[in-house]
């Protein structure tokens, strides 16, 4: 990767616990894409809201506000079309409205072009199936007649990292906005979370992580390093830790790994997910480039906000109720008795829930629910 891309990737992972760095980071991304600016949108309450922007939004804040007031209906239509693309797929403005021959001459595009000099847009779908919907919009000035030829390559390189940081920020933003910090207040999460450096040494961990390692049931600490009873997984974890730390420095391309840890006790496995992070706010250690790890005890899952989960994957009220009972560990017969229906009815509903969530098991369903709405105390 060239130095500009390395710098952009490294900057992205420094935003995970430092949202104030978003604007300058998106300026760097816009530069890589050869554009004038970038904006990132996420779905919220069945509408799409601006989450992050490069400095272009600050420069033209009044103009964009007027645009949103007058022409937001066009924006929603185009973004919905974008979400029909595969993950990391992208569309130009003309491809977003195929039924219109010269969309750049439509009133909303004319307004933006006249007020800001921006003319062309490219949308990138960051969403995975059955989850929150996220997208970035890349804005090009009027003088750029053609989309850069290397755009496809740059999107392929950077979109997975943008998506990863958007998802991690979604996971951790509650900590930041409640406590104005992330790494130093991980006890605010009721899932196990720890941060380690490139060598695998734990820098900070929360109470739930300390509880899990104290059980020594497949996961334990040795000389401040997180270890697993399975030697093969232990070796793989060491290798991924080094690679992920490299990604946070812009020197690698591994956005994360996830795996299950079997427990000698025979209880349900631990689910482990590892992602790059930089300590952008110097909360715990200067120049830390490492990985953030969260561990879900699927035997004793955290409390899940089922209402939000149900909304995101379009569950019926009955399916939402069944999901809640699944997360509490109830068996099919217990669910059927509680709801006054047959076991077969419950099993049909569970099959429908798994299908909507695009997962294959109840444990995967739990993990999906936690990723959609992390439990913040």
Secondary structure, 3 states (H helix, E strand, C coil): CCHHHHHHHHHHHHCCCCHHHHHHHHHHHHHHCCCCEEEEEEEECCEEEEEEECHHHHHCHHHHHHHHHHHHHHHHHHHHHHCCCCCCCEEEHHHHCCCCCCHHHCHHHHHHHHHHCEEEEEEEECCCCCCCCEEEEEEEECCCCCCCCCHHHHHHHHHHHHHHHHHHHHHHHHHHHHHCCCHHHHHHECCEEEEEECCCEEEEECHHHHHHHHHCCCEEEECCEEEECCHHHHHHHHHHHHHHHHHHCCCCCCCEEEEEECCCCCCCCEEEEEEEEECCCCCCCCCCEEEEEEEEECCCCCCCCHHHHHHHHCCCHHHHHHHHHHHCCCCHHHHHHHHCCCHHHHHHHHHHHHHHHCCCCHHHHHHHHHHHCCCEC
